[in-house]
């Protein structure tokens, strides 16, 4: 991939609302070069989606997000991919990652409440034949997501006391 494509990706990752005209000015290239590069990356599935980062704690929404550690037995011939596919096809699943370490997959899901998340784990995830165990962690508060700080920083104005 061309170096200019990496620069375009960095600028779009920082702010997906940037248009080709602004990107062209920032990179000192023509607008058509930017348009062509973006089209090529979209067609090649390098750019998959343009997304908005939302601080859901500021919205009156009762979503519950959980991270689930999943230990699995890989399937012969397809390894972890077949099980990951079974899991990521559920609409509640937001992300699935193959991990190194104590567990194999990290699954991020969203539900309306704790009961819905627990129901997903016990009724959908755990019964999959290759799943050996699960460990569920509920996200209580997000401070930073996708490189973006979600909460306003408050400076500590207390006087420093030293011995």
C-alpha positions in Angstrom: 0.0 0.0 0.0 1.2 3.5 -0.8 2.5 5.8 1.9 -0.1 8.4 1.0 -2.9 5.9 1.7 -1.6 5.4 5.2 -1.7 9.2 5.7 -5.2 9.4 4.4 -6.3 6.5 6.7 -4.8 8.3 9.7 -6.7 11.5 8.8 -10.0 9.6 8.3 -9.5 7.6 11.5 -9.0 10.9 13.4 -12.1 12.5 11.8 -14.2 10.6 9.2 -16.1 13.8 8.3 -13.0 15.2 6.6 -13.7 15.6 2.9 -11.3 15.0 0.1 -10.8 18.7 -0.4 -9.5 19.1 3.2 -7.4 15.9 3.1 -5.9 17.1 -0.2 -4.9 20.4 1.4 -3.5 18.8 4.5 -1.4 16.3 2.4 -0.5 18.8 -0.4 -1.9 16.5 -3.1 -4.8 16.9 -5.5 -8.4 16.3 -4.5 -8.7 13.7 -7.3 -5.7 11.7 -5.9 -7.5 11.6 -2.5 -10.8 10.5 -4.1 -9.1 7.8 -6.2 -7.1 6.5 -3.1 -10.3 6.4 -1.0 -12.3 4.6 -3.7 -9.5 2.0 -4.1 -9.3 1.4 -0.3 -13.1 1.1 -0.1 -13.2 -1.4 -3.0 -10.4 -3.4 -1.4 -12.2 -3.4 1.9 -9.3 -1.6 3.6 -11.9 1.1 4.6 -14.8 -1.0 5.8 -17.1 1.6 7.4 -17.1 5.2 8.6 -18.2 5.3 12.2 -19.2 7.8 14.9 -17.8 7.4 18.5 -20.7 8.0 20.9 -20.4 8.6 24.6 -23.5 6.6 25.6 -23.2 7.7 29.2 -24.4 11.1 28.0 -27.4 9.7 26.3 -30.5 8.4 28.2 -29.9 4.9 27.1 -29.7 1.8 29.4 -27.3 -0.3 27.4 -25.1 -2.8 29.1 -21.8 -3.8 27.5 -19.9 -6.9 28.5 -16.6 -8.4 27.6 -16.6 -12.2 27.6 -13.5 -14.3 27.7 -14.1 -17.5 25.9 -12.0 -20.7 25.9 -12.6 -22.9 22.9 -11.4 -26.1 21.3 -10.5 -25.2 17.7 -12.2 -27.1 14.9 -10.1 -29.4 12.7 -9.3 -27.8 9.4 -10.7 -24.3 10.3 -9.1 -23.6 13.7 -10.7 -20.8 15.6 -12.4 -19.2 12.5 -15.5 -21.4 12.4 -16.4 -20.8 16.1 -15.6 -17.1 15.8 -18.0 -17.0 12.8 -20.8 -18.7 14.8 -20.4 -16.2 17.5 -20.0 -13.0 15.5 -23.2 -13.7 13.5 -25.4 -12.9 16.6 -26.7 -9.3 16.4 -25.9 -8.7 20.1 -22.2 -9.3 19.4 -20.3 -6.1 18.6 -16.7 -7.4 18.3 -14.8 -10.7 18.4 -11.0 -10.9 18.8 -8.7 -13.9 18.7 -6.4 -13.5 21.7 -3.2 -14.9 23.0 -3.0 -15.9 26.7 -5.4 -17.5 29.1 -8.4 -17.5 26.8 -8.9 -17.7 23.0 -11.6 -15.2 22.0 -12.7 -11.9 23.5 -16.3 -11.2 22.7 -17.9 -7.8 23.2 -21.7 -7.8 23.4 -24.4 -5.2 24.1 -27.8 -5.9 25.8 -30.7 -3.9 27.3 -29.8 -5.1 30.8 -27.7 -7.6 32.8 -30.4 -10.3 32.4 -30.3 -10.1 28.6 -26.5 -10.4 28.6 -26.6 -13.3 31.0 -29.2 -15.0 28.8 -27.0 -14.6 25.8 -24.0 -16.2 27.6 -26.1 -19.1 29.0 -28.4 -19.8 26.1 -26.4 -18.9 23.0 -22.7 -18.8 23.7 -22.1 -21.6 26.3 -24.1 -24.3 24.4 -21.8 -24.0 21.3 -20.1 -27.4 21.2 -16.5 -26.1 21.1 -16.9 -23.6 23.9 -15.1 -24.9 27.0 -15.7 -21.9 29.4 -16.7 -18.3 29.6 -15.9 -15.4 31.9 -18.0 -12.3 31.7 -16.9 -8.8 32.7 -19.4 -5.9 32.6 -18.2 -2.5 31.6 -19.1 0.0 34.3 -17.8 3.2 32.7 -15.8 4.0 29.5 -13.1 6.6 29.9 -11.5 6.4 26.5 -12.7 4.6 23.3 -10.9 4.4 19.9 -8.3 6.9 21.1 -10.9 9.4 22.1 -11.3 10.6 25.7 -15.0 10.5 26.6 -15.0 12.4 29.9 -13.9 16.0 30.5 -10.6 16.1 32.4 -10.8 17.9 35.7 -7.5 19.3 37.0 -6.7 18.6 40.6 -6.3 21.9 42.4 -5.5 20.5 45.8 -2.3 21.7 47.5 0.5 19.2 47.5 1.5 18.1 50.9 4.9 16.4 51.4 6.5 15.1 54.6 
